[in-house]
Structures are given as C-alpha cells and as structure tokens.
Amino acid sequence: MSLYLSIAIIVLIFVVIFQIAKASEYVSILKGEEASRKQNNKINGFLMVAFLVLGFVGVYVCNELFYGKTQLAQGAASVQGEKVDQMLWITLTITGIVFVITQVLLFWFAYKYQESDNRKAFFFAHSTKLELIWTAIPAITLTVLVIFGLRNWFFFTGDAPKDAMVVEVTGKQFGWIFRYPGHDNIFGKKYYKNIDPATNSVGIIWDDKYSQDDILTEQTMYVVKGKPVKLIIGSRDVVHDVGLTHFRLKMDAVPGIPTTMWFTPKYTTKEMKERTGNPNFAYEISCDQMCGNGHYSMKGIIEVVDQEEYDLWMAKQKPQYYTAFPEKDPTAVATPVVTDSTATAKK
C-alpha cells in the first residue's frame, strides 16, 4: 500500500510541476515572449549580484566561526611543518586573489552586460596574445609552487642530522609498533618469518647482538622536543600511511620497502595542551591509507617530552629480547628451588 502511495505522490508532484510550467508559458504569451524574456534577464542579473555578495558574506562568517577550530590556527608543531604551512599560505593567497577577481568579474559581467536594445554584442573570435597570457602566467605560477613543494619534499625525506634520534615505525592491521635501537644506537636485523604477535611483533633476529637491546612499544611513541627524529617506516601486512597532521607530514608504509622522513618537534605535549586550551590534547599518528575494515581505528599517540623526561621513560623500558627470553633477564629475581635435602635439613 505504501509503495502505491509513494508512486502516486511522485506522479502528483510531476503533474504539479508540469502545470506550473504550462501556466508560466501561457503568462509569457499573454505578456509577450520578448518582454517576458527581458524581464527574466533583469531578474537573473540582479540575483547574480545578490548571490555574489551573499557568497562573500558567507565565506567571511564561516571563517570567523570555524577558523579557530582548524589546525591552521594552532600552527605547525614541527620546524618542517612551518615550511608546509608557509607553502600552503602562499598557495591560498595566490589562488584566493585569482578566485576573488574571477568571481567578481563573472557575476558583475552577468549583471552589467545583460541583454539591452541599446547595445550590440561585440564578436571576439581569437587573440593569440590573450591566450598566451592566461596560459603562461598560470603555468609559471604552478611551476614555481611545484618547485617549492619538491624542495621541501626532498628536505623532509633526505638525510637527517647526525644527532637525530631514530625510531622505526611499523604499521599493522590495525595499529602501530615502534622500535628504538637501544644503547648501541643500532637496530638489529629482522626477518618477516620470525614474526610472533606475542613476543616478536616485527620479526627481530635474536641471534644478532645488535637486536638484543632493541626496545619495542605499541601505539605510543616518545620523542624529544627540539631534537630531530628520523622515522624508518614499514608495514608487516598491507600498505598503510603514517599521518602526522600536527607536524604536517605523511609517508606511506609499504611492506618490504622501507621509507623515511624526519622532523623536529617544536612543542611538548604539555605545551600544546596550553596552546590549544585542550587538556585532553594528544599528538596523533593516524593511518591515512585505506587499509581494511578497521582502518578507522588505526590511531596512535606521539608523546613529545623534554630530554630529561625522555631519559626517565627510556630507563624504565625493557629490551624486547628479555620479553622473548625472560630467563636471560639479569634484573629478574631468581626463585629459590626447594629440594628434599633442603626440607630435611630444615626439619
């Protein structure tokens, strides 16, 4: 019954629209087709100008209401991110100026040069000079912007400073694993067939002496304010993407093909809580590549701390080697074994 009712309503709507269109056509005939068309042109010209003004007012109001809630208002949280923001503002300025000029001309011309009996249309077929101008200027501008972008890209993905700390980031469905090189500052070798979700989540080769002090954490990465950090990025299953929105950086995590980038944090997490006025603020590492049905939940935390706090945190970490082989942990307290002779002696 409801299906028939819906069909009847749709048919009725089409009939009403058709009747309105026919009535408008009859009115035009009575008034005169020419007069009706000219009147519609004047109305449309006025509406064009009204739409232009209301559009700019809407843009201004939205900017006042929502700009403070964007990350642009917070500023980049890394030195490298400042370059990205600078490039973005240059792009927005250039395209914004072009947008305003072209839209004002578009809507104003629609109003000013509406049909008139006292004006004859000017036929303009071709101008090589004009075509060169509106082709060359955008091409040169875009080339300059691309060069800026490539320069920054090569900077972010190039060699990190020698004093940079190094963290290996591994994506998995659906989370992040972070590995630190330990006291020797050298990562041990790994092999994907060694992966054990319980004790060896990245497949470390335990026979390698450099691997025995490596530290593994999941979901939370610690870095130091003002100290460059190089990320060695990979994946153990599908393609992921390391998204660092507050630092204005991102990089694909590809199985079997390590990628790198580096950045220098500007503010600790505590300082960003004060800057944003948000006591729950946290730097987020997100997956920016669709990686499966749990993609939405693939988020991690980056804790930016000062050097003293980082050293204290690192001192509390236990190498993953001792998690895999707890009997070799020198800090483990040995449990005395009670034998029959011991029990007899006590008696």
Sequence and secondary structure as in RCSB ss.txt:
>XXXX:A:sequence
MSLYLSIAIIVLIFVVIFQIAKASEYVSILKGEEASRKQNNKINGFLMVAFLVLGFVGVYVCNELFYGKTQLAQG
AASVQGEKVDQMLWITLTITGIVFVITQVLLFWFAYKYQESDNRKAFFFAHSTKLELIWTAIPAITLTVLVIFGL
RNWFFFTGDAPKDAMVVEVTGKQFGWIFRYPGHDNIFGKKYYKNIDPATNSVGIIWDDKYSQDDILTEQTMYVVK
GKPVKLIIGSRDVVHDVGLTHFRLKMDAVPGIPTTMWFTPKYTTKEMKERTGNPNFAYEISCDQMCGNGHYSMKG
IIEVVDQEEYDLWMAKQKPQYYTAFPEKDPTAVATPVVTDSTATAKK
>XXXX:A:secstr
 HHHHHHHHHHHHHHHHHHHHHHHHHHHHHH HHHHHHHHHHHHHHHHHHHHHHHHHHHHHHHHHHGGGSHHHH 
 SBHHHHHHHHHHHHHHHHHHHHHHHHHHHHHHHHHHT   TT         HHHHHHHHHHHHHHHHHHHHHHH
HHHHHHHS   TT EEEEEEEETTEEEEEE TTTT    B GGG BTTTBTT B TTSGGGTT EEEESEEEEET
TS EEEEEEESSS EEEEEGGGTEEEEEBBTB EEEEE B S HHHHHHHHT TT  EEEEE S  STTGGG EE
EEEEE HHHHHHHHHT   HHHHH GGG TTS       HHHHHHH 
